[in-house]
Amino acid sequence: MTDPLDRVLKLVAEGKLSADDAAPILAALDRKSRPDPRPAAAPAADTETGQAPAQTPRFARVEVRERGRRVVDLRVPISLGRFALSRVPGLSIQQIAEVEDAVTSGAHGPILDIEDEDGDGVRIVLE
C-alpha cells in the first residue's frame, strides 16, 4: 500500500483532484502526522492598534524562471505546498527549513528568491 500523501499528490498530478480540493485532505494528514499537545490560542490583539494580527498565509505562489523569463507561475494551498516542498529537486535542506520557518511564523510576501547568473531561478511568495 502506498503512502496517503503520495496517493493524494498523484491524484492532483493526474488532474483527478484539484489543488483546492486536496488542501483539506492534506491539512488533515498534516494534523494527523504532527499532533500539537498545546491548546490553540486565539491571536492576541496588537497593543498599539488594538487590531488582531494579519491572517496566516493560505497560499504559496511558486515562480520558476528560465533565462529570466517566467515559465511556471503556480498558486498552491499552503497545506499542499508543505507536503510537496521536500519533493522539490534542487532545494537545499537549509532552504526548505527557511521556507518551513516562514510558513510556521505566519510570514507574508517573498520568502525565497534564488537566481543564478543565467537568469534561472525560483521565487516563493506567501499570500
Phi, psi and omega in degrees: 000142182270164178296137179303323179299313179298322179296316180295314180298324178295318178298321177294314181298325180280353180080010179277345180217131179282160178299322179294322178288329181284335185306310180293329177294314180293324177296320178294320177296322179294316179297321181294323183278340181230074180293139179252112183289344181278142176291147180290132180259146176289143180299136180282144177285148176295131184292333181277316184264340183077005182264152176291151179295161180299150179299151174291150182296145179252340184229153172240130175261125180247120179244132177242132181243140172236124182051040176082355181257132180289121180249341177224135176217096183249143172241111185239149175300144181306317183300322177289318180297322179298317180289321184280342185305316182290348180260005179277117180290145176095346178272132179284165177300322180294318180295320177297318179297320179297318179295314178302316179298318180296317179295314181297322182281351179083021180298154175235156177091190183296131179239344178211129179215105183242133177212135177263181185293341179274357182089007175276141180183179180225140175226133178239127181235130177269132182238000000 
